């Protein structure tokens, strides 16, 4: 297998694998033992970038949030490999019984909870998970500034935030001398291109923000697993796939089939490699619940698509 592509994450200086492992499955669809096996396989293949959030996976029955961070923390401690991992987590999403919160007081408490679960004294990339528009951006950034100053956080990023609030945040950082968001984690994949490309791409380009994409495989649609309504019962996430079963969705799958055949790669690898090829994307985030799914992630990190293949996918997915 060719070597894993690594790249520097924006202006952070952090060197990351070109695919990030999405930790939303830990403590939900995979238990701790299976999570350890998947993480071992991920780093064993030369990848090092793991993305999670404090709220993962509170939606699973009996969970309250923090399960994913706890599993990752247990794994890093048992393997003694914290210094080899680029660790990203998030704050602000609702924990069990709570509401979204990016106030200063909440962030300063939440980071300590995350550090305890992760069994580490620093987080490489701490991201505002869901912006709360009633909280001034100055307050959120002041909290992040205190965490960076204390050494608890190395760099900060943003996820679900409006273009206007993202711009305002970057301006406040510059005006007040606070650390600035170095990354954006948007919804972006071959099917869902328009929102990012029309509203966020220019900001990321102008402000040198590294892009880490979520739902990179459109909840599994881009793996080719779901091609008709009859396939929707294949998983717990199936019903959410229905919106992709359009003429455009079928065109995208056909293009993926062609490139997958030409490169002898899984469809998931091709869909992720297309994202990796985008100039602004540092690393797509993708999850795996089995070693075969993990293999598709690993293969994406070393699959270099030809200009012809990228053009075919661009055209099939145009909006």
C-alpha positions as CSV (number, residue, x, y, z in Angstrom):
1,X,0.0,0.0,0.0
2,X,1.3,3.5,-0.8
3,X,2.1,5.7,2.1
4,X,-0.6,7.7,3.9
5,X,-0.8,11.3,2.9
6,X,-0.2,13.8,5.7
7,X,-0.7,17.5,5.6
8,X,-0.3,20.4,7.9
9,X,-3.6,21.5,9.5
10,X,-4.0,25.1,8.4
11,X,-1.7,27.4,10.2
12,X,-1.6,25.2,13.4
13,X,1.7,23.5,12.5
14,X,0.0,20.2,13.4
15,X,0.7,17.4,10.9
16,X,-2.4,15.3,10.4
17,X,-3.4,12.3,8.3
18,X,-5.7,13.2,5.4
19,X,-8.6,11.3,6.9
20,X,-9.8,11.8,10.5
21,X,-11.6,9.1,12.4
22,X,-15.0,10.2,13.6
23,X,-15.6,9.3,17.2
24,X,-19.4,9.6,17.1
25,X,-19.7,5.7,16.9
26,X,-17.8,5.0,20.1
27,X,-20.1,4.0,22.9
28,X,-23.0,3.9,20.4
29,X,-22.7,1.4,17.5
30,X,-19.4,0.0,18.7
31,X,-18.5,-0.9,22.3
32,X,-15.2,-0.2,24.0
33,X,-13.5,-3.4,22.9
34,X,-14.4,-2.9,19.2
35,X,-13.5,0.8,19.5
36,X,-10.0,-0.2,20.7
37,X,-9.6,-2.6,17.7
38,X,-10.7,0.1,15.2
39,X,-8.4,2.7,16.7
40,X,-5.5,0.3,16.8
41,X,-6.1,-0.4,13.1
42,X,-6.3,3.3,12.3
43,X,-3.0,4.3,13.9
44,X,-1.4,1.0,12.8
45,X,-2.0,2.1,9.2
46,X,-0.2,5.4,9.9
47,X,-3.1,7.7,10.5
48,X,-3.2,10.0,13.5
49,X,-6.2,12.4,13.5
50,X,-9.2,11.6,15.8
51,X,-12.2,13.9,16.0
52,X,-14.9,13.5,18.8
53,X,-17.1,15.7,20.9
54,X,-18.1,15.9,24.6
55,X,-21.7,15.1,23.7
56,X,-20.9,11.8,21.8
57,X,-22.9,9.6,22.1
58,X,-25.6,10.9,24.4
59,X,-28.4,9.9,21.9
60,X,-27.9,6.2,22.5
61,X,-30.2,4.6,25.1
62,X,-28.7,4.9,28.6
63,X,-26.0,7.3,27.6
64,X,-25.6,10.9,28.9
65,X,-22.7,12.1,26.8
66,X,-19.0,11.8,27.3
67,X,-18.9,8.1,26.3
68,X,-16.8,8.6,23.2
69,X,-14.2,10.8,25.0
70,X,-14.0,8.2,27.8
71,X,-13.3,5.3,25.4
72,X,-10.6,7.4,23.5
73,X,-9.1,8.3,26.8
74,X,-9.0,4.7,28.0
75,X,-7.5,3.7,24.7
76,X,-4.7,6.3,24.7
77,X,-3.8,5.5,28.3
78,X,-3.6,1.8,27.6
79,X,-1.5,2.3,24.5
80,X,0.6,5.1,25.9
81,X,0.4,7.0,22.6
82,X,-1.1,10.4,23.4
83,X,1.9,12.2,21.9
84,X,1.3,10.4,18.6
85,X,-2.3,11.5,18.3
86,X,-3.8,14.7,17.0
87,X,-6.9,14.9,19.1
88,X,-9.9,17.1,18.3
89,X,-13.0,17.5,20.4
90,X,-15.8,19.9,20.7
91,X,-17.9,21.9,23.2
92,X,-21.3,23.5,23.2
93,X,-23.6,20.7,22.0
94,X,-26.3,19.7,24.5
95,X,-25.3,17.1,27.0
96,X,-28.0,14.9,28.6
97,X,-30.8,17.1,30.0
98,X,-29.1,20.3,28.9
99,X,-29.1,22.8,26.1
100,X,-26.5,24.1,23.7
101,X,-24.1,26.4,25.6
102,X,-21.0,28.4,24.5
103,X,-20.9,30.8,27.4
104,X,-17.6,31.4,29.1
105,X,-18.6,29.7,32.4
106,X,-19.8,26.6,30.6
107,X,-16.8,26.2,28.3
108,X,-14.3,26.6,31.3
109,X,-16.1,23.8,33.1
110,X,-16.7,21.6,30.1
111,X,-13.0,21.5,29.0
112,X,-12.0,20.1,32.4
113,X,-14.7,17.4,32.1
114,X,-13.3,16.6,28.6
115,X,-9.7,16.5,29.8
116,X,-10.7,14.2,32.6
117,X,-12.5,11.8,30.3
118,X,-9.7,11.9,27.8
119,X,-7.1,11.4,30.5
120,X,-4.9,14.1,29.0
121,X,-3.8,17.6,30.1
122,X,-4.2,19.2,26.6
123,X,-6.5,19.1,23.6
124,X,-4.9,19.7,20.2
125,X,-8.0,21.2,18.6
126,X,-10.9,22.4,20.6
127,X,-14.0,23.3,18.5
128,X,-17.1,25.3,19.2
129,X,-19.6,22.6,18.2
130,X,-22.9,24.5,17.8
131,X,-22.8,28.3,18.0
132,X,-25.5,29.9,20.2
133,X,-26.4,33.3,18.7
134,X,-27.5,34.8,21.9
135,X,-24.0,34.5,23.3
136,X,-21.6,37.3,22.1
137,X,-18.8,35.9,20.1
138,X,-16.4,37.9,22.4
139,X,-17.5,35.8,25.4
140,X,-16.9,32.4,23.6
141,X,-13.5,33.6,22.3
142,X,-12.5,34.9,25.7
143,X,-13.1,31.5,27.2
144,X,-11.0,29.9,24.4
145,X,-8.3,32.4,25.0
146,X,-8.1,31.5,28.7
147,X,-7.8,27.8,27.8
148,X,-5.0,28.4,25.3
149,X,-3.2,30.6,27.8
150,X,-3.5,27.8,30.4
151,X,-2.1,25.2,28.0
152,X,-5.3,23.2,28.1
153,X,-6.0,23.8,24.4
154,X,-3.5,24.2,21.6
155,X,-5.7,25.5,18.8
156,X,-9.4,26.3,18.3
157,X,-11.9,25.7,15.6
158,X,-15.6,26.2,14.8
159,X,-18.3,23.9,13.5
160,X,-21.9,24.8,13.1
161,X,-21.8,28.5,12.8
162,X,-23.3,31.0,10.4
163,X,-21.0,32.7,7.9
164,X,-21.8,36.1,9.6
165,X,-20.9,34.9,13.1
166,X,-17.7,33.1,11.7
167,X,-16.6,36.4,10.1
168,X,-17.4,38.3,13.3
169,X,-15.4,35.8,15.4
170,X,-12.4,36.2,13.2
171,X,-12.6,40.0,13.4
172,X,-13.0,39.9,17.3
173,X,-9.9,37.7,17.6
174,X,-7.9,40.1,15.5
175,X,-9.2,43.2,17.4
176,X,-8.8,41.8,20.9
177,X,-5.7,39.7,20.3
178,X,-7.5,36.4,21.1
179,X,-6.6,33.1,19.5
180,X,-8.5,32.7,16.2
181,X,-10.4,29.9,14.8
182,X,-7.9,27.9,12.7
183,X,-10.4,25.3,11.3
184,X,-14.0,25.0,10.2
185,X,-15.9,21.8,10.4
186,X,-18.8,22.0,8.0
187,X,-21.3,19.6,6.5
188,X,-19.7,18.9,3.1
189,X,-19.6,15.9,0.8
190,X,-20.2,15.0,-2.9
191,X,-23.9,15.3,-2.5
192,X,-24.1,18.3,-0.2
193,X,-21.8,20.8,-1.8
194,X,-23.8,24.0,-2.3
195,X,-24.0,25.4,1.2
196,X,-20.3,25.2,1.9
197,X,-19.1,26.2,-1.6
198,X,-21.4,29.2,-1.8
199,X,-21.4,30.5,1.8
200,X,-18.2,29.4,3.5
201,X,-15.5,28.5,1.0
202,X,-14.5,32.1,0.3
203,X,-14.1,32.9,4.0
204,X,-12.0,29.8,4.5
205,X,-9.8,30.8,1.5
206,X,-9.4,34.4,2.6
207,X,-8.8,33.6,6.2
208,X,-6.6,30.4,5.7
209,X,-9.0,28.2,7.6
210,X,-8.4,24.5,7.3
211,X,-11.6,22.5,6.5
212,X,-12.5,19.3,8.3
213,X,-15.7,17.9,6.8
214,X,-18.4,16.0,8.7
215,X,-21.0,13.7,7.1
216,X,-18.3,13.2,4.5
217,X,-20.0,10.0,3.2
218,X,-23.6,11.5,3.5
219,X,-24.5,9.1,6.3
220,X,-23.4,6.2,4.3
221,X,-25.2,7.0,1.0
222,X,-21.8,7.6,-0.8
223,X,-20.7,4.1,0.1
224,X,-23.2,2.7,-2.4
225,X,-25.0,0.7,0.4
226,X,-28.3,2.5,-0.3
227,X,-29.5,2.6,-3.9
228,X,-33.2,2.3,-3.5
229,X,-35.9,2.7,-0.8
230,X,-35.7,-1.0,-0.3
231,X,-32.2,-0.6,1.1
232,X,-33.2,1.9,3.8
233,X,-33.9,-0.8,6.3
234,X,-30.2,-1.9,6.2
235,X,-29.2,0.3,9.2
236,X,-30.5,2.5,12.0
237,X,-29.5,5.5,9.9
238,X,-31.4,4.3,6.9
239,X,-34.4,6.6,7.0
240,X,-32.1,9.6,6.9
241,X,-30.8,8.5,3.5
242,X,-34.1,8.9,1.7
243,X,-33.4,12.5,0.7
244,X,-30.4,11.4,-1.3
245,X,-32.4,9.0,-3.5
246,X,-32.8,11.5,-6.3
247,X,-31.8,11.6,-10.0
248,X,-28.7,13.6,-8.9
249,X,-27.9,11.1,-6.2
250,X,-28.0,8.3,-8.8
251,X,-25.7,10.2,-11.1
252,X,-23.2,10.6,-8.3
253,X,-23.4,6.9,-7.5
254,X,-22.8,6.0,-11.2
255,X,-19.7,8.3,-11.3
256,X,-18.5,6.7,-8.0
257,X,-19.0,3.3,-9.5
258,X,-17.0,4.2,-12.6
259,X,-14.0,5.6,-10.6
260,X,-14.2,2.8,-8.0
261,X,-13.9,0.3,-10.8
262,X,-11.1,2.1,-12.5
263,X,-9.1,2.4,-9.3
264,X,-10.2,-0.9,-7.8
265,X,-11.2,0.9,-4.7
266,X,-14.4,0.9,-2.5
267,X,-16.9,3.7,-3.3
268,X,-16.3,5.2,0.2
269,X,-12.5,5.5,-0.6
270,X,-13.3,7.4,-3.8
271,X,-15.9,9.7,-2.1
272,X,-13.4,10.6,0.6
273,X,-10.5,11.0,-1.9
274,X,-12.6,13.5,-3.8
275,X,-12.9,15.6,-0.6
276,X,-9.2,15.2,0.1
277,X,-8.5,16.6,-3.4
278,X,-10.5,19.8,-2.7
279,X,-8.0,22.7,-2.1
280,X,-9.5,23.9,1.2
281,X,-10.1,20.5,2.8
282,X,-7.4,19.3,5.2
283,X,-9.2,16.1,6.2
284,X,-12.7,14.6,5.8
285,X,-14.0,13.0,9.0
286,X,-15.4,9.5,8.6
287,X,-16.5,6.7,11.0
288,X,-16.1,3.0,10.8
289,X,-17.8,0.3,12.8
290,X,-15.9,-2.7,11.2
291,X,-12.4,-3.4,10.0
292,X,-13.6,-3.6,6.4
293,X,-15.1,-0.1,6.7
294,X,-11.8,1.1,8.3
295,X,-9.9,-0.3,5.4
296,X,-11.9,2.0,3.0
297,X,-10.9,5.0,5.2
298,X,-7.2,4.0,5.2
299,X,-7.3,3.4,1.4
300,X,-8.8,6.9,0.9
301,X,-5.8,8.4,2.6
302,X,-3.4,7.1,0.0
303,X,-5.7,7.2,-3.1
304,X,-4.7,9.9,-5.5
305,X,-7.5,10.5,-8.1
306,X,-6.6,11.5,-11.6
307,X,-7.8,14.9,-12.9
308,X,-10.2,13.0,-15.2
309,X,-11.7,11.1,-12.2
310,X,-12.1,14.3,-10.2
311,X,-13.8,16.0,-13.2
312,X,-16.2,13.1,-13.6
313,X,-17.2,13.4,-10.0
314,X,-17.4,17.2,-10.1
315,X,-19.8,17.1,-13.1
316,X,-22.0,14.3,-11.7
317,X,-22.4,16.2,-8.4
318,X,-22.8,19.7,-9.9
319,X,-25.8,21.6,-8.5
